[in-house]
Amino acid sequence: MKSRLSVATIISLFCSGWAFAEDAPVTYQCEVSAQQSDSSQSAPFSIEIRGAAVKLSNVSALDGNFSLIRKNDAFYVFKNKKNQGGNINRSTGAVELYAVNAASHEMTVSINGACVEQK
């Protein structure tokens, strides 16, 4: 009994110290196909996913920092505390970005586009 407890303790100590490798960063280059916002988005933009952090670059209507809230084989889904977010369809590259007015619950920014993963 004592040896079983010791073996279990040793195994739990080893397991608690193991760190699992994080996914490699993923970067998408995107083009706008449709939009609704106060400011026009015509330039290409990029989305970088690094662990649980998502960085949006070259989109003036939205903040650049988001948290990845869901990742599966089909989608990356991200949002921030400013009622902004988006998702990327991993198989088609379709992207949707948005901002919602918290008081009126109306969408103030909507940007749709197509992304290509940079390898």
C-alpha positions as CSV (number, residue, x, y, z in Angstrom):
1,M,0.0,0.0,0.0
2,K,2.8,2.4,0.9
3,S,4.6,1.7,-2.3
4,R,1.5,2.3,-4.4
5,L,1.0,5.7,-2.7
6,S,4.6,6.6,-3.4
7,V,4.4,5.7,-7.0
8,A,1.2,7.7,-7.4
9,T,2.8,10.7,-5.7
10,I,5.8,10.5,-8.0
11,I,3.7,10.2,-11.1
12,S,1.5,13.2,-10.1
13,L,4.6,15.3,-9.4
14,F,6.0,14.5,-12.9
15,C,2.7,15.1,-14.6
16,S,2.1,18.4,-12.9
17,G,5.4,19.7,-14.2
18,W,4.8,18.7,-17.8
19,A,4.0,21.6,-20.1
20,F,2.2,20.9,-23.4
21,A,3.5,22.7,-26.4
22,E,1.3,25.6,-27.6
23,D,0.1,25.6,-31.2
24,A,2.4,27.5,-33.6
25,P,1.3,31.0,-34.3
26,V,-1.1,31.3,-37.3
27,T,-1.3,34.4,-39.5
28,Y,-4.0,35.2,-42.0
29,Q,-3.9,37.9,-44.7
30,C,-7.3,39.2,-45.5
31,E,-9.2,41.3,-48.1
32,V,-12.5,43.0,-47.4
33,S,-15.5,41.9,-49.5
34,A,-18.4,43.7,-47.7
35,Q,-18.7,46.2,-44.8
36,Q,-20.9,48.4,-42.8
37,S,-19.2,50.9,-40.6
38,D,-18.6,54.6,-40.1
39,S,-15.1,54.3,-41.4
40,S,-14.2,52.7,-44.7
41,Q,-12.0,49.6,-44.7
42,S,-10.4,49.1,-48.1
43,A,-6.8,48.1,-47.3
44,P,-5.9,44.5,-46.7
45,F,-5.6,43.5,-43.0
46,S,-4.0,40.7,-41.1
47,I,-5.0,38.5,-38.2
48,E,-2.4,36.7,-36.0
49,I,-3.4,34.0,-33.6
50,R,-0.8,33.2,-31.0
51,G,-2.0,30.9,-28.2
52,A,-5.1,32.6,-26.7
53,A,-4.2,36.0,-28.1
54,V,-5.5,37.4,-31.4
55,K,-4.0,40.5,-33.0
56,L,-5.9,42.3,-35.7
57,S,-3.8,44.7,-37.8
58,N,-4.8,47.5,-40.2
59,V,-8.5,47.7,-39.3
60,S,-9.1,51.2,-38.0
61,A,-12.7,50.6,-37.0
62,L,-11.8,48.0,-34.4
63,D,-9.4,47.5,-31.5
64,G,-6.4,45.4,-32.3
65,N,-6.4,43.0,-29.4
66,F,-8.8,40.1,-28.8
67,S,-9.0,36.8,-26.8
68,L,-9.5,33.5,-28.6
69,I,-12.7,32.1,-27.1
70,R,-13.2,29.1,-29.3
71,K,-11.0,27.0,-31.6
72,N,-12.1,23.9,-33.3
73,D,-11.6,22.2,-36.7
74,A,-14.1,24.6,-38.3
75,F,-13.6,28.0,-36.7
76,Y,-11.5,30.4,-34.7
77,V,-13.8,32.7,-32.7
78,F,-12.4,35.8,-30.8
79,K,-13.7,38.8,-28.9
80,N,-12.7,41.6,-26.6
81,K,-14.2,43.5,-23.7
82,K,-15.2,46.4,-26.0
83,N,-18.1,44.3,-27.6
84,Q,-16.0,43.6,-30.7
85,G,-15.2,40.2,-32.1
86,G,-15.0,38.0,-35.1
87,N,-14.5,34.5,-36.5
88,I,-12.6,32.8,-39.3
89,N,-13.9,29.8,-41.1
90,R,-10.8,27.6,-41.1
91,S,-11.8,25.6,-44.2
92,T,-13.0,28.5,-46.5
93,G,-11.0,31.4,-45.1
94,A,-14.2,33.5,-44.7
95,V,-13.8,36.2,-42.0
96,E,-16.5,38.2,-40.1
97,L,-15.5,41.1,-37.8
98,Y,-18.0,43.1,-35.8
99,A,-18.6,45.7,-33.1
100,V,-21.8,46.0,-31.2
101,N,-23.1,49.1,-29.3
102,A,-23.7,47.8,-25.8
103,A,-26.5,50.3,-25.0
104,S,-28.6,49.8,-28.2
105,H,-27.4,46.3,-29.0
106,E,-27.0,47.4,-32.6
107,M,-24.1,46.4,-34.8
108,T,-21.9,49.4,-35.5
109,V,-19.2,47.7,-37.5
110,S,-19.6,44.7,-39.8
111,I,-16.7,43.6,-42.0
112,N,-16.7,40.5,-44.1
113,G,-13.8,39.2,-46.1
114,A,-11.7,36.4,-47.3
115,C,-8.4,35.3,-45.7
116,V,-5.5,33.2,-46.7
117,E,-3.3,31.5,-44.1
118,Q,0.3,32.5,-44.4
119,K,2.6,29.5,-44.3
